[in-house]
Amino acid sequence: MRPNRIAPARLIAPCIVVLAALIGSCTQIGTSPTTITALQFDTLPFPAIVTGDSLRDSLGQVAPLRAIAFNATGGVIANASLQYLALDSGLTISSTRLVTAQLRNGRVRIIASAPGLQSVAETLIVARRPDSVIATPPLVDTVRYVLPDNAGTNVSPLLGLQIATRDTAGGITGTEGWLVSYQLLFHGRALAITDTLVASLWGGNNSVASLAQRSAAGGLVSARVRIRPAGLPTTAESVTVVATVRYRGAPVRGSPVTYVIQIRPK
């Protein structure tokens, strides 16, 4: 998760007005509890929007944009009057903060603004509709672990898939920016992201624990399972990974995908 980004107000005064405890005593500008002095806009309902559709959340519900406005003491201003603007063409943002996409594919920057104040831009990917999920074999594989533990050895091969689209105009074959949610199961029990005694799920190209991954160009996405053999109850075990892709709240054809990782000593 990215750190919160708060944009300070740009105010012309004998001294600079700064948030919270740093407010200068030489001016009264911005001291009203309803005066916006900072904006936080660092999260979108979903990282991608399908061309011709509205922006939706991970449950498939149409979801508005949302920024948080702060006053000079750092308090949140309820129902603050904000505007949302697309810095690039291809999106329409309604007065109710709902986003629709006309662009075929690409990226559009969005900002939140108030008088004299503008947030950092968030980038929304305009993608093709996700129509099917194609799993990369094998769906059953084996990790042969070593002791003492070694992070370079005790990790599964990539568990890959593609989120494919039928809208292939321009040579585009997959849906970029789409979230894949994962479950990691051991003995039939779903492991929380903080439960790393036996195993944890890593991103395909990093060692950061995560139960969600975003598809890259071409709709490609992958994950890996990091095995921690010291926590295994027996020498021969297995874990299961379930990858789910949804659109408008319903699983996409071919989803979920189930991978089984057998765990054996080397």
DAQUITA-V676098 format. One record per run of one state. SS is the DSSP state (helix for helix, strand for strand, loop for the rest). FROM is the first residue (numbers start at 1). LEN is the number of residues. If there is no record, write none. Layout:
((SS;FROM;LEN) (SS;FROM;LEN))
This chain:
((loop;1;5) (strand;6;3) (loop;9;11) (helix;20;3) (loop;23;15) (strand;38;3) (loop;41;7) (strand;48;3) (loop;51;3) (strand;54;1) (loop;55;1) (strand;56;1) (loop;57;5) (strand;62;1) (loop;63;5) (strand;68;3) (loop;71;5) (strand;76;1) (loop;77;6) (strand;83;4) (loop;87;4) (strand;91;3) (loop;94;5) (strand;99;3) (loop;102;4) (strand;106;9) (loop;115;2) (strand;117;2) (loop;119;3) (strand;122;6) (loop;128;4) (strand;132;4) (loop;136;4) (strand;140;6) (loop;146;9) (strand;155;1) (loop;156;3) (strand;159;6) (loop;165;4) (helix;169;3) (loop;172;2) (strand;174;1) (loop;175;4) (strand;179;8) (loop;187;2) (strand;189;2) (loop;191;8) (strand;199;5) (loop;204;5) (strand;209;1) (loop;210;2) (strand;212;3) (loop;215;2) (helix;217;3) (strand;220;8) (loop;228;1) (helix;229;3) (loop;232;5) (strand;237;8) (loop;245;1) (strand;246;2) (loop;248;2) (strand;250;2) (loop;252;1) (strand;253;1) (loop;254;3) (strand;257;9) (loop;266;1))
